[in-house]
């Protein structure tokens, strides 16, 4: 329950795997500040420091800023997951109203 006594749904962590572009992408939850909640999808890569050492780095693929979401937004997000290819996602975006 949140501060105002309203219940909120939380998706299982496994369902967030749908946010990954590739299975090897990592999810970084930057949620320390409630007003600046971000989920960052990152790609791990290694850089050779010298002949026998590597340092690990992460490049941001994309990130999502989390706001209070409306029912309409939830439905469009669910529709993205149910589409079979990119052209169906594009069609969904094109039929959205222009506010």
C-alpha positions as CSV (number, residue, x, y, z in Angstrom):
1,X,0.0,0.0,0.0
2,X,1.2,3.5,-0.7
3,X,1.0,6.7,1.4
4,X,-2.6,7.3,0.5
5,X,-3.8,3.8,1.4
6,X,-4.2,2.7,-2.2
7,X,-3.1,-0.7,-3.3
8,X,-0.6,-0.9,-6.2
9,X,0.2,-3.9,-8.4
10,X,3.8,-4.9,-8.8
11,X,4.9,-7.1,-11.7
12,X,7.1,-10.1,-11.0
13,X,10.8,-9.5,-11.7
14,X,10.7,-12.0,-14.5
15,X,8.1,-10.0,-16.5
16,X,10.6,-7.1,-16.7
17,X,12.8,-9.3,-18.9
18,X,10.5,-8.1,-21.7
19,X,12.2,-4.7,-21.5
20,X,15.5,-6.2,-22.6
21,X,16.5,-5.7,-26.3
22,X,18.7,-8.9,-26.0
23,X,18.7,-11.6,-23.4
24,X,22.2,-10.5,-22.3
25,X,21.1,-6.9,-21.4
26,X,21.0,-6.0,-17.7
27,X,18.3,-4.1,-15.8
28,X,19.4,-1.3,-13.5
29,X,16.7,0.0,-11.2
30,X,17.5,3.7,-10.3
31,X,14.7,4.2,-7.8
32,X,16.2,5.9,-4.8
33,X,14.1,9.0,-5.3
34,X,10.3,8.4,-5.8
35,X,10.0,11.4,-8.1
36,X,12.9,10.3,-10.3
37,X,12.3,6.5,-10.8
38,X,14.2,5.1,-13.8
39,X,14.8,1.6,-15.2
40,X,17.9,1.6,-17.3
41,X,18.6,-1.2,-19.8
42,X,22.3,-1.7,-20.2
43,X,24.8,-3.7,-22.2
44,X,27.9,-5.0,-20.5
45,X,31.3,-4.7,-22.3
46,X,34.9,-5.2,-21.3
47,X,37.9,-3.0,-22.0
48,X,41.5,-4.3,-21.8
49,X,43.4,-2.3,-19.2
50,X,46.6,-4.2,-20.0
51,X,47.6,-7.6,-21.3
52,X,46.2,-9.6,-18.4
53,X,43.5,-7.3,-17.0
54,X,40.1,-6.1,-18.2
55,X,37.7,-3.6,-16.7
56,X,33.9,-4.0,-17.0
57,X,31.8,-1.1,-18.3
58,X,28.1,-0.7,-19.0
59,X,26.6,1.2,-22.0
60,X,23.0,2.4,-21.7
61,X,20.8,0.9,-24.4
62,X,17.8,2.9,-23.3
63,X,16.0,3.9,-20.1
64,X,12.5,4.3,-18.9
65,X,11.3,7.0,-16.6
66,X,8.5,5.8,-14.4
67,X,5.5,8.1,-13.7
68,X,2.1,7.4,-12.3
69,X,0.7,5.4,-15.2
70,X,-2.9,5.7,-16.6
71,X,-5.1,2.8,-17.6
72,X,-4.7,3.8,-21.3
73,X,-0.9,3.7,-21.0
74,X,-1.0,0.3,-19.3
75,X,-3.2,-1.0,-22.1
76,X,-0.8,0.2,-24.9
77,X,2.2,-1.2,-23.0
78,X,0.5,-4.6,-22.7
79,X,-0.3,-4.4,-26.5
80,X,3.4,-3.9,-27.3
81,X,4.1,-7.2,-25.5
82,X,1.4,-9.0,-27.4
83,X,2.6,-7.9,-30.9
84,X,4.4,-10.4,-33.1
85,X,6.7,-8.1,-34.9
86,X,8.0,-4.5,-35.2
87,X,5.5,-3.5,-37.8
88,X,2.6,-4.3,-35.5
89,X,4.2,-2.1,-32.8
90,X,4.5,0.8,-35.3
91,X,0.9,0.4,-36.3
92,X,-0.1,0.6,-32.6
93,X,1.9,3.8,-32.2
94,X,0.4,5.4,-35.4
95,X,-3.2,4.8,-34.3
96,X,-2.7,6.7,-31.0
97,X,-4.4,10.1,-30.7
98,X,-2.4,13.2,-31.0
99,X,-3.0,15.1,-27.7
